[in-house]
Amino acid sequence: MPYDDPDATDPMTLHGVECDTDSDQAHREMAACFIEEYLRLGFSAEQILKMFQTKGYAGPYLAYETLGQEAITSVIDEYVQRWGPRLQKRTIDRNADGDVVLPILEQ
């Protein structure tokens, strides 16, 4: 299949949908998704808050502008408490070149 001609029947094709809402809860859920994802990637609470304060990150910045710093900090704290102990136990193995070693791909 050509790169610029996706198959309309392909279930793996990404489709974006815009949903307008005035609900603060929707922005809070979006913020929680970003926070959990970046915590699991190894970002610190401070790095995540900085991301929310940066206009270049459209989704996080929208949530920050809508909810305010206190609400975002509260959600970050909630997820740090939830994920923090698990993340501290995780180690990332790297090879001599500094690349992340993914054992499941090397079998």
C-alpha positions as a printed NumPy array, in Angstrom:
array([[  0.   ,   0.   ,   0.   ],
       [  1.428,   3.423,  -0.895],
       [  2.354,   5.632,   2.042],
       [  0.124,   8.541,   0.977],
       [ -2.848,   6.333,   0.059],
       [ -4.084,   4.598,   3.233],
       [ -6.595,   1.792,   2.981],
       [ -9.979,   2.953,   4.338],
       [-10.681,  -0.563,   5.629],
       [ -7.424,  -0.809,   7.622],
       [ -8.405,  -0.969,  11.331],
       [ -4.943,   0.301,  12.352],
       [ -5.314,   3.636,  10.551],
       [ -5.367,   6.527,  13.015],
       [ -8.459,   8.704,  12.973],
       [ -8.699,  11.897,  15.007],
       [-11.995,  13.265,  16.234],
       [-12.519,  16.705,  17.692],
       [-15.056,  17.029,  20.48 ],
       [-15.986,  20.48 ,  21.73 ],
       [-16.7  ,  20.664,  25.43 ],
       [-16.836,  23.257,  28.165],
       [-16.39 ,  20.624,  30.847],
       [-13.491,  21.128,  33.232],
       [-13.684,  17.386,  33.903],
       [-12.757,  16.674,  30.281],
       [ -9.681,  18.897,  30.61 ],
       [ -8.805,  17.211,  33.899],
       [ -9.019,  13.76 ,  32.289],
       [ -6.852,  14.929,  29.393],
       [ -4.294,  16.327,  31.857],
       [ -4.324,  13.074,  33.819],
       [ -3.562,  11.103,  30.626],
       [ -0.581,  13.334,  29.822],
       [  0.678,  13.183,  33.4  ],
       [  0.466,   9.406,  33.651],
       [  2.138,   8.93 ,  30.279],
       [  5.075,  11.203,  31.078],
       [  5.506,   9.813,  34.59 ],
       [  5.73 ,   6.339,  33.119],
       [  8.337,   7.64 ,  30.666],
       [ 10.461,   8.759,  33.609],
       [  9.721,  12.495,  33.78 ],
       [  9.784,  14.144,  37.216],
       [  6.848,  16.102,  38.623],
       [  8.779,  19.325,  38.01 ],
       [  9.424,  18.444,  34.357],
       [  5.759,  17.621,  33.829],
       [  4.597,  20.886,  35.392],
       [  7.053,  22.79 ,  33.168],
       [  5.573,  21.009,  30.14 ],
       [  2.073,  22.162,  31.136],
       [  3.363,  25.736,  31.45 ],
       [  4.939,  25.728,  27.973],
       [  2.787,  27.039,  25.098],
       [  4.485,  24.668,  22.634],
       [  2.642,  21.715,  24.21 ],
       [ -0.869,  22.559,  22.991],
       [ -2.877,  19.939,  24.931],
       [ -1.13 ,  20.279,  28.276],
       [ -1.048,  24.08 ,  27.974],
       [ -4.801,  24.176,  27.227],
       [ -5.473,  22.143,  30.366],
       [ -3.136,  24.423,  32.366],
       [ -4.881,  27.565,  31.102],
       [ -8.335,  26.1  ,  31.735],
       [ -7.763,  24.513,  35.145],
       [ -4.957,  26.616,  36.59 ],
       [ -1.677,  25.686,  38.236],
       [ -3.215,  24.533,  41.524],
       [ -5.449,  21.949,  39.813],
       [ -2.648,  20.679,  37.561],
       [ -0.27 ,  20.401,  40.518],
       [ -2.951,  18.484,  42.407],
       [ -3.361,  15.982,  39.551],
       [  0.421,  15.607,  39.236],
       [  0.685,  14.92 ,  42.985],
       [ -2.137,  12.372,  42.774],
       [ -0.421,  10.463,  39.979],
       [  3.03 ,  10.701,  41.552],
       [  1.57 ,   9.05 ,  44.675],
       [ -0.118,   6.391,  42.537],
       [  2.809,   5.629,  40.204],
       [  5.826,   6.849,  42.169],
       [  6.602,   3.674,  44.147],
       [  6.301,   1.517,  41.02 ],
       [  8.459,   3.796,  38.921],
       [ 11.264,   3.95 ,  41.462],
       [ 11.645,   0.153,  41.273],
       [ 11.958,   0.163,  37.499],
       [ 15.388,   0.195,  35.952],
       [ 16.306,   0.933,  32.389],
       [ 19.055,  -1.226,  30.928],
       [ 21.293,   0.405,  28.35 ],
       [ 23.922,  -1.073,  26.06 ],
       [ 27.445,   0.325,  25.556],
       [ 26.157,   2.853,  22.993],
       [ 23.608,   4.196,  25.479],
       [ 20.606,   2.733,  23.677],
       [ 17.796,   1.23 ,  25.73 ],
       [ 17.932,  -2.569,  25.779],
       [ 14.588,  -4.201,  25.051],
       [ 15.044,  -7.924,  25.803],
       [ 11.721,  -8.889,  24.265],
       [ 12.9  ,  -7.589,  20.886],
       [ 16.226,  -9.368,  21.071],
       [ 14.844, -12.909,  21.399]])
